[in-house]
Amino acid sequence: MTRAAEPTGEQPVTRQVVLDVTLPQVRPTARVEVREIRIRAGQAAGLHVHNGPVFGSVVTGSVVYQIEGGEARTLRPGEVFYEPEATRIARFDATEEGVTFLAYYLLDQDELAELTFPEA
């Protein structure tokens, strides 16, 4: 990912798209719930599935992120991620630094964000 240009006197504000996701299907969204989540150093989240799409950004530390069947990658402060609805997330493991991130849950009016841990 390339970074946005540094602001200058002539252009005091710069903007850059860092994530652009087309959801696989239209999803009713009446609200967005934002959570700050902290995982201690070395803690693995375990195989899990969300009932809706989750978008997030790493605030501090780092995490190893992997959708099942995909490539694992390490996310660091400022990097963003997307966990698709009803998709097995194989890894969301805090590194030796631990991690703090913001997670944005797209929810319908009376829907609650849910996380399940399927058996391997």
Long-range contacts (C-beta under 8 A, 24 or more apart in sequence): 1-79, 18-80, 19-55, 19-80, 19-81, 19-82, 21-53, 21-55, 21-82, 23-53, 23-85, 24-84, 24-85, 27-52, 27-53, 27-85, 27-106, 27-108, 28-108, 29-106, 29-107, 29-108, 30-107, 30-108, 30-109, 31-107, 31-108, 31-109, 32-104, 32-105, 32-106, 32-107, 33-104, 33-105, 33-107, 33-113, 34-102, 34-103, 34-104, 34-105, 35-102, 35-103, 35-105, 35-113, 36-100, 36-101, 36-102, 37-100, 37-101, 37-102, 37-103, 38-98, 38-99, 38-100, 39-63, 39-92, 39-94, 39-98, 39-99, 40-94, 40-98, 41-94, 41-95, 41-96, 41-97, 41-98, 42-94, 42-95, 42-96, 42-98, 43-93, 43-94, 43-98, 44-91, 44-92, 44-93, 44-94, 45-89, 45-91, 45-92, 45-93, 46-117, 47-88, 47-89, 47-90, 47-117, 47-118, 47-120, 48-88, 48-89, 48-92, 48-115, 48-116, 48-117, 48-118, 49-86, 49-87, 49-88, 49-89, 49-115, 49-116, 49-117, 49-118, 50-83, 50-85, 50-86, 50-87, 50-89, 50-105, 50-113, 50-114, 50-115, 51-85, 51-86, 51-111, 51-113, 51-114, 51-115, 51-116, 52-85, 52-105, 52-106, 52-107, 52-111, 52-113, 53-82, 53-83, 53-84, 53-85, 53-105, 53-106, 54-82, 54-83, 54-103, 54-104, 54-105, 54-106, 54-113, 55-80, 55-81, 55-82, 55-83, 55-103, 55-104, 55-106, 56-80, 56-81, 56-82, 56-83, 56-101, 56-102, 56-103, 56-104, 57-81, 57-101, 57-102, 58-99, 58-100, 58-101, 59-100, 59-101, 59-102, 60-97, 60-98, 60-99, 60-100, 61-94, 61-95, 61-97, 61-98, 61-99, 61-100, 62-94, 62-95, 62-97, 62-99, 63-92, 63-93, 63-94, 63-95, 63-99, 63-101, 64-91, 64-92, 64-93, 64-95, 65-89, 65-91, 65-92, 66-90, 66-91, 66-92, 88-118
